[in-house]
Amino acid sequence: MKKWMIIISTLIAVLFVWQLISIYHTAMSPIREDENEAVEIAKEEKNLQTISEVYTYNGTTPYTIVQGTDEKDEEIIIWVDEKKKIALTANASDGVAKKDVMKYVDTDRKPSEVLSVTLAMENEIPLWEIKFKDQNDRYNLYYIKFEDGEYYQRITF
């Protein structure tokens, strides 16, 4: 009897984990599809040869941001809107580099843990979005302008 209980418990646990994985994949598939479409648009319209990063930003308007290199080996960033149109294209060298973004946050805030640094766009302004926890363990979204690192907005919750 004890052996059957262990077998049944194991089967239930396996089914539960399988269902969780299935739900996760189902929930993430539209995001992956949007990212794949944005990559194809970037490759076709801007001749990107390699893709280094793809971000999905869900602000007032959702954007998929594709970062890669073109045929001249220049780092290019492309913001694709929800209508699958290129909203903006910029050379990475024309803005603040990802490795330098934290300098701007550290002058104003003292993050205890940085969760992510990704590109974003609000009101047609390209931005860097820094997600971090502060000293009080609150989540912060800190936005600086991609072009010059100027402060744009901060949200704390």
N, C-alpha and C positions, 0 to 999 in steps of 0.2 A: 504494500500500500504506500509506503514512504517513497519507494522508487517511482511510482506513478505520479505522485504529487510533484516530485522534482522534475520529471519529464514534462508534465503539463505546465508547470511554472516556467520552465525554460522555453517551451513553445510559445507561451503567451508573451514572454519578454521579447523573444525574437520577432514575433508578429508586431508588437508595439513599436519596436525600433524600426522595423521595415516600413511601417505606416508613417512614422515621423520623417524618415528619409524621403518617402514618396511625396508627402505633403510639401516638404522643403523644395524638392525639385520642381514640383508643379507651380509653387509660388514664385520661384526664381526664373522660370522659363521665359516669361514676357520680358524680363529685364535683360536676359542673355540675348534674346531675339533682337531687342532694340539696339544693344551694343554691337551685335554682329552686323545689323543693317547700317549703323553709323560707320563702322569700320569699312564696309564695302563702299559707302558713299565717299568717304575720305580717300580711299584708294583710287576710285574711278575719277572723281572730280578734281582732286588735288595731287594726284600721282604719288601718294605715300608709298614708299617702298617697304618700310618696316614700321611696325606698331610697337611702341614701348609701353604705353599705358592707356587704359580706357576707364573713364569715370562716368557715373550716372549721378546727376544732380537733380534733386526734386525740390525746387524752390517755388516761386510763384508761377514760373514756367519751367517745365522739365527740360533738361539738356543732357545730351550724351557728349562727353568731351573725349576726343581721340588725339593722342599725342604720338608722333612718330617722325621719321625722317623721309625727306623727298629724294628725288634723283640727284640733287646737288649735295646730298648728305647734310642738309640743314634741318634742325629740329623744328617741326611745325606743330601747332596746336589748332585743332578745329572743333568748334562748338556746333553741334547738330541739334536743331530744335525738334519738338515733338511732331512736326509736320514732315520730318525727314528732309529738311532743307538746311544748308549750311548757313548759320547765323553769323559766324565770324571765323576768320582765319588769322592767325598771328604767328610770327616767328617767336620761338621761345626766347631768343636773345633780345627781343624787344620788351620783355617784361622782367619781373623779379623771378629769379631762379628758385626752384623748390627748396634747395638747400639753404637759401638765404631768408626764407619766409619767417622762420622762428625768431630772427633778430628783431623783426617788427613787433611780434607778440611780446617778447621778453622786455621791451621798453615800456610797455603799458600794463602787462599782466605777468604773473608768476605762475605758470602752469605746473601742477604737480605731476601730471601724466598727460602726454600728447597721444590722442587716439588716432588721428589721421590728419593729413594735409592733402587736400585735393583742389582741383579747379572747380569753379562755379560761374554762374552768371545771374545777375539781377538787374532789371531795368536796362538791359542791353549793355551792361558794364561787366567786363570780364574780371573775375575775382579769384582770390585764393581763399578757401574755407579751411580754417584750422579748428578741429574738434579737440577739446581738451578738458581735463578736470582741474579745478582750481584747488587751493589750500583747504577750502571748506567742503570738498568732495562734490561740488556742483558741476554739472556739465555746461560747457561754454561753446558757442559757435562764434568764432571771431573771423570777420571778413576784412581783407585788405585788397586794394585794387591791384590787379595784375600788372598794370603798366608802370606804376611808380611806388607801390607799397603803401600808399596813403590809406589811413584808416577809413573803413566804410561803415561797418556795423558790428555790434556785439549782441548776442542773445545768450542769456543765462537762465538755466532752469534746473 
